């Protein structure tokens, strides 16, 4: 997979997101959900966003034509009681989809 992977989960009533460089390996839970951003010289990018506005700002930093694959609940998943990945309500998904379109970023919502 090329491009970026996008993960989303809800915690304490708020949506959280991580945008991370796409690879051909499954990411670790801690790698996805840990606080902070990573911009490394070897090409790894991880941008953690707390809320939809922060996610839109992160997506706006991507080059035009970039691809983002939004990974949903089908991800291998953690044990019960930990973070559960999923998609926010449809109106938020549509808002993010429209933002990507305006930024020239291709968004693929996995499972649609």
C-alpha positions in Angstrom: 0.0 0.0 0.0 1.2 3.5 -0.7 -0.1 6.8 0.5 -1.3 7.1 4.0 -3.5 5.1 6.4 -6.1 6.9 8.5 -7.4 5.4 11.8 -10.3 6.8 13.9 -11.7 5.9 17.3 -14.0 7.4 19.9 -12.9 8.0 23.4 -14.7 10.0 26.1 -17.3 11.1 23.6 -14.7 12.7 21.2 -13.3 11.4 17.9 -9.5 10.9 17.6 -7.6 10.2 14.4 -4.1 9.1 13.3 -2.8 9.7 9.8 0.3 7.5 9.2 2.5 6.6 6.3 1.1 3.5 4.5 3.2 0.4 4.7 2.6 -3.3 4.0 2.6 -4.2 7.7 0.0 -4.1 10.3 0.5 -1.2 12.8 0.7 -1.8 16.5 -2.0 -0.3 18.7 0.4 1.9 20.6 1.9 3.1 17.3 -1.5 4.3 16.1 -2.9 5.7 19.3 0.1 7.3 21.0 0.1 11.0 21.5 2.3 13.3 19.4 3.5 13.5 15.8 6.4 11.9 14.1 8.1 13.4 11.0 11.2 11.3 10.4 13.9 11.6 7.8 13.2 8.1 6.6 9.8 9.1 5.3 7.7 8.0 8.3 4.9 10.4 9.1 2.5 10.1 11.9 0.0 12.9 12.7 -2.3 12.4 15.7 -5.4 14.6 15.7 -7.9 15.1 18.5 -11.0 16.2 16.7 -12.1 16.6 13.2 -10.7 20.1 12.8 -7.2 18.9 13.7 -7.6 16.0 11.2 -8.6 18.4 8.4 -5.6 20.6 9.2 -3.3 17.4 8.9 -5.0 16.4 5.7 -4.4 19.9 4.3 -0.6 19.3 4.8 -0.6 16.4 2.3 0.5 17.0 -1.3 -2.2 17.2 -3.9 -3.0 13.8 -5.5 -1.9 11.9 -2.4 -4.0 8.8 -1.4 -5.5 8.2 2.1 -6.9 4.8 3.0 -9.3 5.1 6.0 -9.1 1.8 7.9 -12.2 1.0 9.9 -13.4 -1.7 12.3 -12.1 -4.5 10.1 -8.6 -3.8 11.4 -7.2 -6.8 13.4 -8.4 -5.0 16.5 -7.2 -5.0 20.1 -8.6 -7.0 23.0 -11.9 -6.0 24.4 -11.9 -3.0 26.6 -9.2 -1.1 24.7 -9.5 1.2 21.7 -12.0 0.1 19.1 -11.5 1.5 15.6 -14.5 2.7 13.7 -15.9 5.5 11.6 -17.6 8.6 13.0 -21.2 9.4 12.1 -21.9 9.7 8.4 -22.1 13.5 8.4 -18.5 13.7 9.8 -17.3 11.1 7.2 -18.9 13.3 4.5 -17.3 16.4 5.9 -13.9 14.8 5.8 -14.5 13.4 2.3 -15.5 16.9 1.1 -12.4 18.4 2.7 -10.1 15.9 1.0 -11.8 16.6 -2.3 -11.2 20.3 -1.9 -7.5 19.7 -1.0 -7.0 17.3 -4.0 -6.5 14.3 -1.7 -8.0 10.9 -2.7 -9.8 9.4 0.2 -10.8 5.7 0.2 -13.0 4.6 3.0 -12.3 0.9 3.4 -15.4 -1.2 3.5 -17.6 1.1 1.5 
